[in-house]
Amino acid sequence: MYRGDCSARSDQRKIADLKTYAMQNFARFAASLAADPAAAPGRVAKALSTKSAKAMEGALAASGLGRTIWRNYRGKGVAVMFHEIHADVEAGLRTGCSPGQLRFVLTRLKAEGRDFVTVEEAMRRLLDPAARDFAVVTFDDGYRDNRDLALPVLEEFGAPMTLFVPTGMITRNIDAWWLGIRELLTRFDAIDMEPMNRRLTAADAPSRNAALRDITLWIGTDQARTDALQPVFARHGIHVADLVDRLAFTQDELKALARHPLVTIGGHTSTHRFLARLPEGEAYEDIASNRAYLEALVGAPVTAFAYPYGSAGACGAREAAMVDRAGYTAAFTTRLGHLFPQHREHPHLLPREDLGGAYMPGAEIAGRLEGWRRALKRAGAGPIATLD
């Protein structure tokens, strides 16, 4: 089972690190049960259910039954999504994957008989029954490590990459609250998170990662909650603009990268907010102004788009119509699923498979690349993902 590599350290050190993490995580879980005995039975049952589901997924992948039972979920194409690529995923609180995991995914896609293509070519192939199966490789948000760590791997495979870039990441005026949370949990062992009415511990890796999950789940798609983080950042001396400056492309860097033969720039809104929560006029301006900015910067048409938050609660038919009106010919959500010829009827609500999670198990990777993870996770849902 592939679980990724977290740095250039030796395999023995990586294994030792993962064992330490597992022991710390178990200790954290045990302590939380002791602190709230009444909730312990339910939490243990939930943990066992999760373990059982993972075991089932592993068996389906290892036996090939997943591919066989749900073979109609494998599409003509698949779009895969990454964000940050980290040389040390632990230092990044597992918010990005390693170059090794990216290479593993591309190797699996190639073994599946898929050609690596641009979004434009993908849409053409969906109309051509005789065209070969394909994969589209995408990266969100405009991180510099996409050039430094991901592009060399993509060059090994001759695989095009589409970078979906928000204007504010380049101009440095975006509220990249997710970067602020990570910095907060990296720098402090305990944080009074007043908006949540909670004190979060972050003394070791499992606690930091658990706190990150808790904050992210608490935010959901509520823009007001991200705004409420600002006083917390200020009180702890966290400057989000500095973090963006450290991690994201400058205008000159993005302009130069856009000239690379494997690179296509796509839209990702100007402000990276939850579009479904914005008034229609404001949402449309966020979409259209981003396209105008990127086209002026790179001197080329920008025709592909990815929603900053692609769940059913964050974007839907209203947002798809806006993206169409803004001039984009294809747009990607984060709904589970592969690409089918029928998606030509819904080109602004295309599914993507997220392969950018750190230490992603081989069974999960297989389920996503073979299509059947949608059937497993969305019981009763058909293969064609659009609004669901």
N, C-alpha and C positions, 0 to 999 in steps of 0.2 A: 504494500500500500504506500503510495507516494504521499508525503506530508510536507514537502517543500524544504528549502534550506534557508537559514536565517542570516548567514553571513559567509565570509570566506574562511571561517574557523574550521578546524578539523571535524570530521564526522563524529569522533568520540566526544568532543566538546559539545557539539550540538545535541547529541543524545543525552549527555549529562544535564544540559540546560533544560531539556524537555522533561526529564525525570524530576528535576528540582521543581519546575513549574507545576507538574502534576501533584507532587506532594504538598506544595504550598496551597494549591487549589483545594485539595481534599481537606487540609487543615482549616481553610477558610470556611468551607461548606459545613464541616463538623461544628465549628464555633458558632456559626449562624443558627444551626439546629439547637444547640445548647442554650442559646440566648432566647429562643422562642419555641419552647417545647410543644406548645399547642399547635403550631403550624408544621411541626416536623413530619407527621405522617403524610400530609399532602405534598410537601416538598420532596420527600423521599420517593413517593409514588411518581411524581412528575419526572424526577431524575431517572428513575428506572424506565419510565416510558420512553424518554429521550434515548437512553442507551439501547433499548429494544428496537427503536426505529432505525438507529444507526446500524445495528447488527443486521436488520432486515435489508437495509440498503446495501450493505457490504455483500450479503449473500446474493442479492439480485445482480450485482455487478460481477462478482466472481464467477457465478454460474452462467452468466449470459442470459438469464431469464428475463431481466428487465428489458433488454434489447428485443427479445423474442416476443414477449407478451404485449409490449406497447410499441411495436415496430412502426405503427402508423403515426407515432409522435415524432419520428425522425423526419425532419423537413428537407426540402431541397437545399436549404442553407441554414446557417446558424450565425448569429452575431454574438460575439463574446465581449464582455466588459471588464476593464481594469481601471483602477484609479492610480494610486501611487505604487511605485516599484521600489522596494527597500533592500539595501544591502544587509541591514540588520532589522528584521521585522519586530524583534522584541523591543528595540529602542523606539520604534514607531508605534508601540502598543498594539501591534498586529492589525493596524489599519491599512496596510498594503501588503502585497505578496512579494516574494523574492524573484530575482531573474530566473532562478532555477525552476520555479513553478510556472512562470511564463513559458519557458522553453519546453517543459513537460506538456503543457496544454497544446502548444503548436505542434509538437511531435505527435500527439494523439490525433489532432485534427488532420495532419498529413496522412497518418496511418488509416484514418477513416476514408481516405480518398477524396478529400475536399481541397479545392483550389483556394488560395488566399486572394481575395479580390477587394476592390474598393466598393463603397456603398453604391456608386453609380452602376458599376458592373453587376453588383448583386441584384439591383432592381431590374436590370435587363435580363438576367438569367432567370428570374422568376417568371418571365413571359415566354421563355424558350424551353419547351419540354426536352429538347435534345442537348441542352447545355449541361456541363458537368456540375456536380454538387460543389458547394462553396462555403467559405467561412469569411466573416468580416471581423477584423480585430479593432476594437475601439478603446480609447482612454479618455476619461473625463477630468475636467477642471484645469488643465494646463500646468501640470507639475514639471519642473525641470528634470526630474529623474526619469521621465518618459523618454527624453532624449539621451540622457547619459547612461541609463541602465537597460531600458526596454529596446530602444532602436537598434543597438548592436545585435540583440537576439533576433529581432525581426529581420535584420539584414541577412542573417544566417539562412533564413527560410525564404527570402525574397518576398516577405509578407507586407503588404501595405498596412499602414496604420491611420486611423481617423482620430484626430484629437478634437474633442468637443470642449470649447474654451469660453468661459464667461468673460465678458469685458472687464469686470471689476478685478479679476485676478491679475490682469495685465496692467491695469491702470492703478492698482493698489488701493482701491476704495471699496472693496467688497467686505461684507460682514462674514468672514470665514470662521464662524463660531466653532465649527468642528475642530479647527486647528487650535483655537484658544482652549477648548476643553482638554485636548491632548497635552498641550503645554502645561496646563494647570495640574493635571494628574501626574505628569512627569516630574514637576518641580516640588510638589508638596505632598507630605505623607497623609495629611488630613485636610479636608476642605469643608467649611460650613457653607452648604449650598442653600442659601436662604430661599430662593424661589421654589425649591422642592421641599422646604422644611425638613431638611435632612443634613446630617453630618456624614460625609463620605470618607472612608479610609482608602489610602493609596500607598500603603507601606511596602507592598511587594507586587510582583507582576500580576498574579491572579486578581488581587484586590483592585489594582488600577484598571485592568481590563473589565472587571465586573462593574466598576463605577462608570466606566465609559459606556457600557451597554445600558446601564440604568438611566443615565442622563439622556442618551439618545432616544430610548423608548419613551421617557417622560416628555421630550420635545415633540415626538410624533411629527405632525404636519402643522403645528401651531406656531405661527410666526411670532406671536406675542411672547412665547416662552424663550425663543432665541434672543429677543430683545431684552428679556429679563436677565440674561447672563451678563450683560455689559457691566453692571456695577460689581459683579463678582470678579470679572477680569480686572477691572480697574483697581479694586481693593488688593489684588494679588500682584499688581504690576505686570499684567499680561497685555501686550500691545499686539493685537491681531495683525495690524498693517505690517509690523516688522516680521511676523511669521510668514505672511504672504510674500514679502520681499525676499525672504530667505529661500523659499521653496518654489515659487512660480516663475514662469518665463517673464522676461522684460519684453517690451515691444520689439526691440531690435533682435532679440533671440528668437522670438516667435516668427518674425518676418524671415529671418535666415533659415529657420527650420522648415518653413513652408515651401522652400525651394527644393528640398530633398525629394528625390523621385518617388519615395515610398510614403510620403507624408501628405495627408489631406486635412485641412482645417474645417471643422464644423462648428455650428452654433450651439450655445448652452445658456442663453439669456445674458442680460447685462449684469444682473444682481444676484443670481443663483438663489432665488426665493421660491416658495411653494406657489406655483402659478394658480392652482385652483382656489387659493385663499385671497387672491388679488382681484380688485374690480376689473372688469373686462378691458377697459381702456388702458389701465396701468399694466395689465398682463401683456396685452398686445404690444405696447411700447417696449416692454422688457425684452420681448422676443425680436421685434423688428429692428430696434436700435443696435442690438448685438450683431445682427447680420450686416448691417450697414458699416459698423465699426470694423469688423473683421475683413470684409471685402476691401475696404479702403486701406487697411494695414497690409494685407498680403498681396493685394493686386490681382485677385483671382475670384471667381464665383464661389460662394459658400452656399451649398445646396442641401447639406445634411444637417440634422438637428438632433440633440438629445435633451429630454426634459431633465432639469436639475434634480427633481425627485419624480420617479417614474411609476409610483404605485397608483392603484386605482383611486385612492383618495387625494392624490396630488395632481393628477392630470387625467383628462377624459375627452369627451367629444367636443366640448367648448374649446379646450386648449388645442386640440388637433385642427379645428377649423381656423384658429388664429395662426398656427404655424403654416398652414396651407396658404392663407392670405398673405403672410409675410414673404412668401416666395420659396419656401423650402419644398423640395420634392420628396423627401423621406425624413421620418422622425422616429426616434427610438425611445421606448419606455424602459422600465425594469421588470416588466411582466415576464414570468417564466415562459419559455417556449421557443420553438424553432421557426424558421421562415418558410412559408408555403406559397405556391402560386396565388392562393386566395388573398394573400396580403397585398397584392397589387390593388385590391379594392379598399384597403385600409392603410395606405402608405405612410400615414402620419401617426400610427399607433402600432409600431413594430415592436415585437418582443426582443429582449436580450438576455443572455445567460451570464450571470455574474461569476467570473472565475478568478476574481482578485482577492478573495479572502485568504488570510494567512493560514498556512498549514492545512489547506483544504484536503480532506481525505480523498484518496484515489477513487473510492466508490461514488462520492458526490461528483467528482469531476466526470467520471464515466456517465453518470445519470444525466448530467447537464449536456454533455457533448453528444450523447446518444438520444436525447430527447425525452426519456421516460421519467425524469425527475418531475416534470410537470404533472404527469399522470399520478405519481406517488403523492405529491404535495397538494395537488388541486383535484382531489378525488371527485369524479363526476364531470370535470371540465374537459372539453374536447381539445384536440391538438392545436386549434387555431386561436391563438391569444390575441385579443384586441382590447376590449374595454374591461375584461375581468382581471 
